[in-house]
Amino acid sequence: CGYRRFALSQEDGSKKNGDAEVITRPRERGAQESVKIDFKRPQSLKRRLQFVQKNPKVQGSSAHQRYEKYKKAKTLQEFMDLGGWKGDFHNDRAHGFLSLR
């Protein structure tokens, strides 16, 4: 998972190896509607999207680099054209980093 950061667990504020906390956004009840997205259907590719503009991925990771490119996408087609992967879409949706319009 690309959403980890090291916890500051020592008194002097230094990082302790192995201690990590998972960063997730709280989900609103019913926030992820049960809409099936078919990446091969033209109607699905026109579906409007909105991404969280602050990049939640670990800086320096390939996921972070991809997110920087595709976070400005307004449709599923733009998302794919900007280098987004299907896995990115499903993961970002599950974590609340994108919403369907």
N, C-alpha and C positions, 0 to 999 in steps of 0.2 A: 504494500500500500504506500502511496507516495505522500501521505499526509501525516508524517511523524516528525516530531521535533524532540530534542533532548530536554528532559525536565531538569530544572535547576533544583537539585535535591540536597546539596551540601550547604552548610551555613555560610561559607564564603561566596556562594553564588556560582561556583564552578560546576561544570557539567560532570555528571557521573556516568561512566560508560554503562550501557545496557538499560538505563532508565529512560524510557520514552513514553510520551503520552500521545494518544491519537487525537488529532484535531478533526472535529466534525462540526458541521453546522446543525443546530437543532432543526428538526423537521416540524413543519406545521402539520397538524392533523389533517389528513387527506391531501397533503400538498402534492404527492405524486399520484396523479390520476392514472387509472388503469387503461391507458391508451396504448395500443400495440402499434409500434413503428416498424413499417416494412421498408427497408432501405432500397428495395428494387422498384417500388411503386412510385410513379411520378407524383401522385397526390401527397404521399408522405414527404417527398423531397421538397415540397413547397411549404411544409409545416413551419410556422414561425417559432423562433427560439429566442431566448434572452439568457446570456451568461452573466455570472457574477464577474465584475470587471477586475477585482483584486485577485490575482493569481494565487490559488490555494495550494498549488503543487510545490514540492521540494525544489528550491532554487538549484539550478544546475542539472536537473534531471531532464531526460528527453520528454517526459510528460509536461514539465514546466515549459519547455521550448514550444511544444505543440500548442499548449493552452494559450500562450502569448499570441500565437498566430490565429487560432480559431475563435478566440473569445469575442471578436467583433462580428462574427457571423450572425445574420438575421434569419436565415432559413437553414434547413437541414442540408440543402444542396450547397450553400456557401460553406457550411461547416466541413463537408466532405472535400470541397475544392480547396479549402485552406489547410488541409492536411489532417483533419480530425479522423480518428479511428472509431469504428463501431463500439469498441470497448471503452474508449474515452466517453462517448455519448452516454452509454449505460451507466458507467461509473459516476460521471458528473451528475447525472440525473438522480441516481440513488443517494448521493451525498448532498443534494440540494444546490449544486453549483450552476444548474441551468433550469429554466422553466419553459414549458411549452405554452405557446399562445394560441 
